[in-house]
Amino acid sequence: MFVATLVAKGGLDHDLLSEIAHQFDRDCTAGAGYSISMIDDGIAADIFFEPADGVEKSDCLEISRAIKEIALSIAQGGYGRDLALDVIVQPAATREKKLLIADMDSTMITVECIDELADYAGIKPQIAEITERAMRGELDFEGALHGRVALLKGLPDSAIDQCREERVVIMGGARELVRTMKARGARTLLVSGGFTRFTGPVAAEIGFDVHVANVLEIADGALLGTVTVPIVDAARKRTELEAAIDGGIDRALTLAVGDGANDIPMIEGAGLGVAYHAKPKTRAAAAAEIVHGDLSVLLYAQGIASADWVRD
C-alpha cells in the first residue's frame, strides 16, 4: 500500500479529492482501488492506493507529479481553483519517520549565511554568485567553500553574531517539524556545509538534537579566511545519515531534506529524500519535492494533523 499526501493552501475539499483519486485510479493504477482520508480540512489529505506491479521507491516522484497534474487540471477545469499544491508519495507502512537529517541554509532558515555574512564585508554579490553555482552543482563544493571563506579574511568576529541576529530567519514549519518529530520519538540532526557559529544557535532555537557544520578559524578577533579541515561536505552529510542507520534506525524510517547539490547524497540515501524549494539537480535526485508549502508539509506527509503538532 502506498499513500499520496496532497497539501495545499486551501481549497482541497472532499469532493475535489474524490475526483482526483478516481481519475488517478483510472489512469495510473488500472483500477486497483483506493481510499481517501482528510488530514486537515481544506489543506491536507491522503489517497491510499495499491501501486501497479513493479513500482518502486524511485518511481514515487514521477507518481506524485502525475497526481499533481491530474489534481491541478480538475481543480481549475471543474472548480475554478488554482491550487498551490504539493504531493508526496511513499509506502504507507513507513511514512512516520524516526530520523530527520536536514540541511540548514535555505532549508531550516530562509537565507544562505555565508552570503549574508559577506554583506558585512561589502562583497555579497561576489560571494552569492559563487554560492548559487555551488548549490546548483556547477562548482566543486570544497573549492567554492575555501574560496569564499578566504574572501572574508579580516572580517571582525563580532560580525558573525550580528549577522545571525539581524539576518537569520527560521523557515516556516521548521520548529513544528523538529519538535513534533522529537516528541514522537525521532532523532533530529542538523547537518550543514555552513558554520557552527550559525548552526549551534539555530539548532538550539529549533530544537535539533545534534548539529554538525564547518568551523571558521578566528584569531585576534577576526576571521583568518580559513575553515578547519576536513570540511563538512556532501560526503560528510551522507556519512552522518549512514552512522544513524548503523546505530539501529531503519533506513526506511529516515527523512532527509535539503535544497542544494551538496544535499544529494543524503537525500538519495534516506528512506524519504525531499528536495525543498530546491535546485534542479537536487529535485531530479529526490524521491519527493516541496515546491509551494513550508516544512510543515513533511508533518502532513507523515500523517500528522496540525492539532497534534508541537509548537512550543
N, C-alpha and C positions, 0 to 999 in steps of 0.2 A: 504493500500500500504506500502510495506517495501522497504528499499534501502540497497544494499550491496555496500560498498565502498571498492575498491581494490587499494592498494597503493604499488608500487614497486620502485626500484631504477633505473628504465629504462626498456625498452622492452615491455611495456604494450600498444601495438598499437590497432587500431580499429579492425583489422581482428582477432587478438587473442582474444580480448574482446568479439567479436561476437560469436566465437566458444565456449568460456567459458559459456556465457549466454545461448546459445542454449542447450548445454548439461545439464546445471543446470536446465533449464526449463523442459527438457525432463525427467531427472532423479529424480528431487526433488519437482517439483510443479505441476506435472501431466499436463503439457502443459497449465497452466493458463495464460501464456503470460508475456512478459517482454519488457522493453525498456532500451537502454543504452545511456550513456552520458559521454563524456570525460571531466574531470575537468581540468587537466593539461596533455597535450600530452605526452605520453610515461611514465607518472609517476602515475597518479591517475584517476580513472574513477568510475562511478556509474552504477549499474544494478538495475533498479526498477522492482519490481515483486509483484504479489499477492501471499501471502503465502497460503499453504494448510490449510484446515479447522482445527481449534483447535490450531494453532501455537500461542505461547505467547512469551513475552519478555524473559522468561527463556530459550527458545529454540534458541535464537539468536547466542549464542556461537557455538552451535552444527551446525547450518546452515552455519556460517562463516567458520568453519573447513571443512565442506563438499564442499563449493565453493573453498576453498583453495586447497583441494586435487584435485578437477577437474582441476583447473587452472594450477597447477604445472605439472600435467600429460600431459595436452595438450601442455603447453609451452615447455616442454622437449621433448615429443614424436613427436610433429608436427612441432616445430620451432627450436629445439635445443637450447632452452634458459633455464637457471637455474635462476628462479626469486626469489629474496628475497622479499617475498610478505606478506603483512598484509591485513586482511579482517575484516571489521566491519559491522555488520548487525543490523539494528534498524528500528523502524517505521519511515517512511519518514516525516510525518507531524510534528514531534517534534525533528527533527535532530539538528536544531540550538538551542544551549543552552543559558540559561540566568544566570546560576550559574556554576562556576568552583570551586571545592574544591579539593585541591591537597596536597599530601604528599611532603616533601622536599627531604630527603636523598635518593639517588639512583633513584629519580624521577625528581625533578626540578633541582637537582645538581647531579654530577656524583659520589659523594663519600658519605660515612657514616661519619658524622662529629665526632662522638664520637670515632670512630676508628682512625681517623687522629689525633685527639687531644691526644689520648693515645700514639701516636708515640712520642710526645714531652715529655712524661713521661717515654718513653722507654718500654712500655708494650703493644704495638699494637697487637701482635699476641694473647695475652691472652684476650684482650677486643674484638677483631674482631671475635674470635670463639664464644663468648657469643652472640654478635650481630647477627651473622649468624643464630644461633639456635633460638634466639628470633624472628627474622624476618620469619623464617620458621614455627613458631608456636609451637616449641618444648619446649619452656620455658615460664613461666609466664612473661609477659612484664614488669609489675611493679617491680617484684623482680629482674629481669635482669637489669632494669634501675638503681635501687638503688645500686645494687651490683657493676655495672660498674662505676658509679659515685663515689662510696666510694673509689675505687682504684685510683682515680685521686686526692685524698686529698693531699693538699700541692703544687699542680702544680701552678706556677705563673699565675696570672690573665692575664698577657701580652701574655701568650701562646695562649689564645683564639683568639685574634686579629691576631697574627702571623699565626696561623693555617688557619684562614679564608682567609687571604691574599695569603698564599702560596699554599694551597691545594684545596680550593673550586673552582670548575669549573661549570658554568651554563650549564645545559643539552641542547643539540641541540633542537631547536624548542621551548624552554620554553618562551623566550621573545616574539616571534611571536604569540604563542598561547595566552598568557595572554593579551598582548597589543591589539591584534586583537579582542578578545572577549570583552574587555572593550570598545573599540571603537564602538562596535556594541550593546552596552547597557548591557552587562553582568556584574555581580558582581563576583569578584575573591577573593578566600580565601586560604591562605597557612596555613595548619594545620599539625604540626609536633610533633612527640614524642621526637624530639631533643631539642635544646636550643634556647632561644630568642636571645642570642648573635650572633647566626648564622642566624636565620630566619629574624630578623629585616633588616640587610643589604641585604640579598638575596631577600626578598620581595620587598625592595626598588629598587634594581637593575633590577629585572624582571618586576616589575610594579603591584604587587598584591595590592588590596585594604586594606586587613587586614592580619595579621599574628598571629598565636596562637601557643605557644610552652612552654616547661618547663623552669623554671628559676633556673640557677645554683646559689647556695648560696656562697658568697665570703666575706672574711674579711681579713683585713691587707694585701691586695694584693695577696691573694692565695685562691684557691678553698678549701671549707670546706668538700668536699666529700658528699654533700647533695644537694637535689633539693627541691624547695617549693612544698608543697602538698596542695590540691590534684594534681596529675600529669596529664599531657595530654597523654591519652592512647587511645585505640580503642573506648571505650565508649564515650570519650570526642569528638573524631572526628565525631562520628555519631550524637552526641548532636549538634555540630555546623551545620551539614547538616540539621537536623530537625528544628533548630532555623531559618535558612534561609527559609525553606519551610513554617514554621508557620508565617513568615514575609510576605508571599504573593507570593513566587516563586513556580510555579507549579512543583511538583516532576518530572514530565516527562521532564522538561526543565533543569534538573540538571545533571552535569557531575562530576564524582569523579574519580580520578586517583591515583594509588599508586602501590607499589611493595611488601609490606610485610604483614604478617598476621595481624598486628595491623591496617591495612587499610581495612580489610574485611568488618566490619560493615558499613562503609560509602560507600564502593563500592556496597554492596548489597542494600543499601537504596536509591541510586541515580537512576535517570531516565536512565542514561547510566553509568555503573560502569566498569572501564577499568583497567585491570592488565597490568602494564607497565614493560616489561623485568622482570617479577615477579617470586616470589617463587611459588612452585607447589600448595600450599593451596590457595593462592591468585588467581591464574589462574583458579582454579576449582570453585571459588566463583563468578567470574566476568561474566558479560554479553558480554564482549569483551576483546580482548587482543592485545597488540603490542609486537611482538617478534623481528622484524627486524628494523623498522624505528624509527625515533625520535618523539618528541612530536608534530611535525607538522602534523603527521598522524591524530591527533584529529581536526585539522582545515579542512582537507580533508573530514573527517567523517561528518563535519557539512556543507559540500558542498561549502566550501570557497576556491577558486582558489588562487594560490600564488600571482597573480597580485593584489589581494585585501588584502594581509597580511600587518599588521602594524609592521614595523621593528625597528623604532626609537621612 
